[in-house]
Amino acid sequence: MLKKFKQGIMGAALLVVMDVQADDKDFLAAREAFRTGDSIALAEYSTKLQGDIWAVYADYYVLSQQLKQADPIAVINFLQKYPDTWLAEKLRGEWLIVLGQRQDWQNYQQFYTGLQRQQLEHKCYSYLARANTGDVTALAEARQELWLNTKSLPTPCPEVLASLQQSTILSEEDYWQLQQVGTFDTKTSSWLKTPGDIRRLGGALFGDYRFGRVFTYHNGAESYYAARGFRGKLTI
C-alpha cells in the first residue's frame, strides 16, 4: 500500500514538472514570436498560456505588438487585469508615447496620472498635452525643468522649448525659405514641424544642408541625436 502511495506521489510530481516544462516551452515560443513579429504564432501561444503564470507576459506581447493600432479600452483592460505589475507600468509608458504621437491629449492626461516612473519624453508630452488643453501653467513649469537642460532631448521636448520662446518649429516650407537666406545645418540637422498624419504613424521630419543642397528626411519620432536641434520662427 505504502509503495503504491509513493508511486502515486512520484507520478503526480512528474506530471507537475512536465506541465511546468510545457508551460515554459509555450512561454519561450511566445516570446520568440513577439521578438520576430510573428503575430499568428503569438496569438496561438497566448491562448495556450491563459490561466498560467506566464499569461501576463503573453497578453503584454500581444497588446504591445498591436499598440499603435490599439484603442484605449484594450489598454485599460490590461491595466485592470494586471494592476501593480511592472509589465503594466511598461505598457502604460509605451501607450503614452503612442498617444503623444497621435496628439490625443485628452487620453494622454488620463493615462499619464497613473505612470509611476516618468521619462523625460513622457514629461514633455505631458507639458504639450496640458498646454493644448488650456492649462496656462504648463509652459511655466516646463521652463524650470527644460530651459537649462544641456542633455540630448527626446522628440517632443524641442516643441515645448519652441513654445517657451513664443515661436513655432519651422515647417518644411519655412526651412527651405531659411536656406535661401543663408547656409544652415552643414554639420547638424533640425527637426521640422511634422504633419499630424505622419506623427500619428510614429514619424518625424528633419532637414539639413549637405553637398550644396537642402535635404529633408524622416525618422521615427522616438529618435534623437546630439547634433540635431530645432529652429523656430517668431512673429512680431
N, C-alpha and C positions, 0 to 999 in steps of 0.2 A: 504493500500500500504506500509506504513512505517512498519507495523507489519510483512508483508511478507519479506521486505528487511532485517529486523533484524533477522528473522528466517533463511534467506539465509546466512547471515554473520555468525551466530552461527553454521550452518551446515558446512560451509566451514572451520571454525576454528576447529570443531570437527574432520573433515576429516584430517586436517593437523596434529593434535595431534595424531590421530590413525596411520597416516603414520610414524610419528617420532617414536612412540612406536614400530611399526612393524620393523622399521629400527634398533632401539636399540636392539630388540629381536634377529634379524638376526646377529647383531654385536656380542652380547654376546654369541650366539651359535657358531659363527666363532672363537671367542677367546677360547671357551672351546674345540672346535675341534682341535685347534692348541696346546692347553695345553696337550691334551690326545693323540695327534699324529694321529687323525682320518683324513687322507688326503682326503678321499672321501667326507665326510661331509664338510670339509673345502672348497673344490673346489665348492661344491654346494652353500654354503653361500657366498663365494667370488663372484660368478656370480650374486647373488641377490643384492649384495651391490655395484656393479659397477655403477658409476654416483652419488653415495651417498657420504656424508661427511666421512663415515667410509671406503670408498674404499681404502684409503691409508693403513689402518690397515689390511684389508683383503688381499691386494696384498703383503704386508710385511709378513704376516703369511704364505702365500703360498710359497713365494720365500725362506724365512728363513728356512722353513721345508725341502726344497729341496736343500739347499745351497751347501752341499758337492758334489752334482752331477751337480750343475749348471754350465753354461758356461758364459763367460764374457758378452756376448750380453744381456742375461737376466738381469744381474745386471745393465748394462749401461742403459737399457730401464727403469728400475725402478728409477734410479737416475735422469734421464732426465724427467721422468713423475712427480716426486715429489721433485724438487730441493729445497734446503734450508729448508727442514723439518728435525725434529730430528730423524724420522724413517729412512730417507735417510742416515744420519750420522751413525746411529746404524747399518744399514745393511752394509754400507761400512766397518766399523770396523770388523764386523763378517766375511765379504768376504775376507778381508786382512788376517785374521787368516787362513782361508781355503787355500788361495794362498801360504802363508808361509809354511803350512804343505805339500802342493804339491811341494814346491820348484819351483814354477812358478815365477821366479824372474823378468822377463820382465813385466808381467802383474802386479806384486806386486808394482813395482816402479810407474807404470802409475796410479794405483788407490790410492796409498799412498799420492800422491801430493794433493789430494782433501780432505784428512782427517783433520778435524779441531781440534779434541781432541785426540792426540796420547797417548795411554797407553804404558807402558814400553815394553810390548810384541810386540806391533807394531814397536817400535823403534828398538828392537833387530832384528826382521825380516828385517827391512829396512837396517840395517848395513850388514846383511848377503846378502841381495839382491844386494846391491851396491858392496860388496866385490866379489861376484860371477859373476858380470858383468863388472869387470875391473876397478872399482873405487878405486884407491890406497889410497885415503884419508879416506875411510870409517872406517877402524880399528883405525886410529889415533883419529878420533872423538869419536869412541866408548870407547877408553881408558879413555878419560876425563870424560865420563859420568858413566862408569860402574866399573872402576878399584877399586875404594874405596867404592863402594856401599855395605852396610852391610845388606840390607834388603833381604828377600827371593826373588829370581829371577825366573821369568817365564821360561818356557821350552827353547825358542831359545837363551836366554842370555848366558847360560854356553858354548854353541858352539862359541859364539862371544868371550868370555873370553879365551877359548882354543886357538882360532886363535891369540889372543893377546899374548899368551905365546909361539907362534910358535910351537904349538902342535896340536894334534887331539884328540878328545874324544875317549876313549877306546871302541873298539868293544866287542862283546860277547867273541870272542876268546881271545882278549887281556886281558879281565877281568879274565877269567879262568886261563890264564898264570900268571897273577899278584897274584892270590890267591895261586898259587903253591910256590911263593917266601915267602909269609907271610900270616897273617890273617888280613883282612881288612873289614871294614864296619860291625862290630859286633853290633853296636848300630846305625849305619847310613845306607845310601844306596847311590848308584852312578848312575846317568844317563849314559846310554850306547849309542854308535852310532847306530842309527836305520836305517835299510834299507829303501830306498825310497818308495817301495810299501806299507810298513806299515805306513810310515809318511803320504803318500797321503790319507790313510784311517783314519787319525787322531790319530794314535797310537804312543807310545814311549816306549822304553825298559829301564829297570834299573836292577841293581843287588845288592845283599847284602850277608852277611855270617851269617847264623843262624843255631843253633842246630848241629854244626860241619860240615855243608855243605854249598856249594855255590849255591845260587838260582838266577835265572833271571826271571823277571816278565814283565808285560806290564801295562801301564796306558794310559789314554787319554793324548794327547800331551799338553793339556792346564793345566794339573795338576802340582802343585809344592808344595814342603814341606820344612820346615826349616832345617830338618835333612838330606836332600838329596842334594848332590852336584854333582861334576863331577871329573873325573880323566883323565889325558891326558898322552900321551907319546911324548917324544922329541927325534927326530932322530938327532944324532950328526955325 
